Amino acid sequence: QKEVEQDPGPLSVPEGAIVSLNCTYSNSAFQYFMWYRQYSRKGPELLMYTYSSGNKEDGRFTAQVDKSSKYISLFIRDSQPSDSATYLCAMSPGTASKLTFGTGTRLQVTL
Amino acid sequence: EAGVAQSPRYKIIEKRQSVAFWCNPISGHATLYWYQQILGQGPKLLIQFQNNGVVDDSQLPKDRFSAERLKGVDSTLKIQPAKLEDSAVYLCASSYGLATDKNIQYFGAGTRLSVL
C-alpha cells in the first residue's frame, strides 16, 4: 500500500463548477499538508500549505485536512480553464522532513 | 526573484550512456532537493542537501546515481550508466532551510530524460 493515495483522474468539469480533489494517507506522523499545481512541462508550484487539521481558504481555493480520517481535500470554486493542470497532494511529518507526494490528479476544465 | 534554474530541459540518450543535469537554486536557499518524477507518478525524493552536506539520500540508487553540491549553491546530478527505467523528469527544488517555519519548496521546470 502506498503511503499517499490519490485518484489519477482524469477529471473533466465544465467551467464554473466546484471541483473536489482528495488524498488519503496511512502515515499518522504526517503533520504538514500541501497542494501543488503542475502544468504540462512545468515544475510543481505550491497552492496551499496547511498544518495539522482544519480548513484554509485562499481565494477560490480551500484546503481541508481531517487527520482523524487521514483524508485531505482541495476545493476549487468557480473553476476556470486556466485551472486545467495536474494537482499533487504532498505531506511530511515535519518542516525539515522530505515530502511524500500523491500520484497527482489531472483536471480538465472545459468551456 | 529568479526561480530555480535547470538545464538541459530535454535529453535523449541510449542505455548505458551517462548523463548529467544541472540546477541553480533560488538565491539564499540553503536546502536543495533532487526529485525523480516518472510519467503518471508524483515526484520521489532522490537526495536532499543542506548547504553542501547530504541530509537524505536514502532513495538514491547509489550504484548509478551521484549528486554533488560542492560550494553549497548549484548542484549536479549524474547517472552512469543509464537504464531504460531512468526515463523520467528530474526536478530540482530549493527552500530557505531546515530551521525555517514552513520550509516551502520551490521547483524548477525539470529535465525530461528519455533513455532509448
Interface residues (C-beta under 8 A of the other chain):
Chain A: V4 Q6 P8 Y36 R41 K42 G43 P44 E45 L46 Y49 L88 A90 T95 A96 K98 L99 F101 G102 T103 G104
Chain B: V4 Y33 G40 Q41 G42 P43 K44 L45 Q48 V55 D56 L91 A93 L98 A99 T100 D101 K102 N103 I104 Q105 Y106 F107 G108 A109 G110 R112
